Every structure is written in C-alpha cells, then in structure tokens.
Amino acid sequence: MLCLGAWASDSEQSAQVKVEKTANRDKDWLVEFFKGSVLSLSIDGTGAHFQMRRDGAKFCLGDPKRHEMEFKFQFTLSKPGEVFYSPDKHGMRTFTVKRITTDSLVLDYGTSFDHRSFGKNLITEDTGQIELHPFTNP
C-alpha cells in the first residue's frame, strides 16, 4: 500500500491563499490522535516501538516529499532525526524524533490542513513538540 497525501505545489499555494501559521496549537490534539490511532507504544533499549490500528490513521516512514512510501502497521524509531508521517487527502502530519528516553518519546511535529475543499481559501500550518509515554489500547 502506498502513502499518498495532499501535497500542494508552489503554484497551487498562490498569494491569494491565506496561510495561517501557529505554534503548538495542535499539541494536545496530536497526543489524542496517537492514542486513538496506535494500539501500543513501547520503549526499550532498541527504541520506540509502534503497533498501529489497521482501522486508524495510516503512517509512513521516511520523508513525505518523496510522495510514495509503504504504510507501516509496525515500526521502530531508534534515533533522533528519524521521520515518519501521516497523510490524508486534505493535509499532512509529519513527525521527527527529537529524543527517546526510557519512558518517553519526544517528537517535533508539523501539521498542515488545506481548507479549500470546504469553501475556505485557507491553509493552516502548525509546528511544535509533543511527548508520548508508553501505552497499550484494548
């Protein structure tokens, strides 16, 4: 399965489209997004291990600018700088490992959402940092 998302070209993001940039606005929402999309997050000496829900959000490893990557339902992040992302048809959530400790995974994030399909001439972008702790969902 390939990861395909909403990538607007520079010509599509013309001057007439308003781009609203914020910092840490999506932080709390993203923590809940992970809790709803991930079956489990465990952390050990080899890294942070994700087991994804098959009916939840899709995640891809690698740089989203490549446009095609395989969806991953299990993956391990082991070092700072590793990137994974979750695309959908209106936006993108990109995550970069900041640090992994024995009890947390800290991620820098960037989100974007294109509101034009909903009648608004707006693209919202948010950047920030979240901290995830190990958990298991039923």
N, C-alpha and C positions, 0 to 999 in steps of 0.2 A: 504494500500500500504506500502511496506517495503522499508526502505532505505538500499541500498546495494552499496558499493563503491569499490574502488581499495585499498585493503589492502594487501600489500606485506608482506609475512612472513620474519622473520630474515634470513632464509635460502635462500629466493629469493633475498634479498639485500646483496648478497655476496660481497667480497672485490673487485671483478672485476668491479662492477658497480660504476661509479663515482657519488658521491652525492655532489651537489653544494649547499651550504647554503648561504643565503643572508639575509639582514635585510632591511625592508621597501621598497623592490623593487616593490612589488605588491600593495602597498598602494593606489595609485591613481586608478589603475585598479579595485580594490575591491570596492571603492566608486561608480564607474560607474556600476560595476556588481550589486550592490544593487539597484541602480536607475533603472536598466533595468529589474530586477527580482522581484521587490516589487511594488505592487500597491500603498500602502501607509505605512508610518511610522508616528505614532502619539505618543506623550509623555504626560502623565498626572501624577497625584499623585500616581497612582497604578502601573506605569511602562511604558515601551516602547512597543507599540502595532504594530505588523506587519500584514499586509494583503498581501498575496503573489499572484502573477500572476499564473494562472493554466498552462500557456504555457511557463513559465520561469524556472529558476533553481529550484531544489527541496531542501527543508530544513527539517531537523530533529532536534528535541530537544533531549538533553542528550549526553552521552559520546559515541563518534564514535567507541571506542574499543569494544562496545557491538555488533556491526555489524548489528543489526536489530532494527530499530525503525520505527515508522509510520511517513510518510511525513505529514507535517503540513502546511496548507494554511493560517491559522490564529494562532498567538500565541502572548503571552505577556511575556516579560522579566522584572522581578521586583527587582532583587538584584544582586550585584556583585558576580561573580563566576559561574553564570549560563552559560551553554554551549549549543551551537547549531552548526550544521554543514551542509555542502552541498557537498555530494559526487557525483562523476561521475566515469566512468569506467577507467579513467586514473589518477585520483587524488582525492584530498580532500581539502576542505576549512573548517577550524574549528575556531569558534569564541567564546570568553569568555568575558562576561560583566565585564568591568573594573569599569565603573561608569555611572549612569543615572542622568542627571540634568534636569531642566525644559525645556531646549531647545536643548539637545544633548544626544546621546548615544555613549559612548566610548567603543570600543571593542579591545581586544588583539586578534590577528589572527595568524594562522599558515596555510600555504598552502604547498601542495606537488603535484608534477606532475611527472609521470613516462613516459619518452620519449622512452622507449624500443620498444613500438609498432610502433614507427615511425623511427626505424632504428638507434637510438642513444642509447648508453649504458650509460644513464644518468637519474638521479632523481634530480629534483630541489626542494628545500625547502626554504620557506621564512617565516620570522616572523616579526611582527611589531604591529602597533596600528593604528586604523582608528577612525574617529569621524563622526557620521551621525547626520544630523539635520532632523526634521520632514519635510515630503514632501508627495505629492499626485501626482500620474501619471494619465493622462487622460485614 
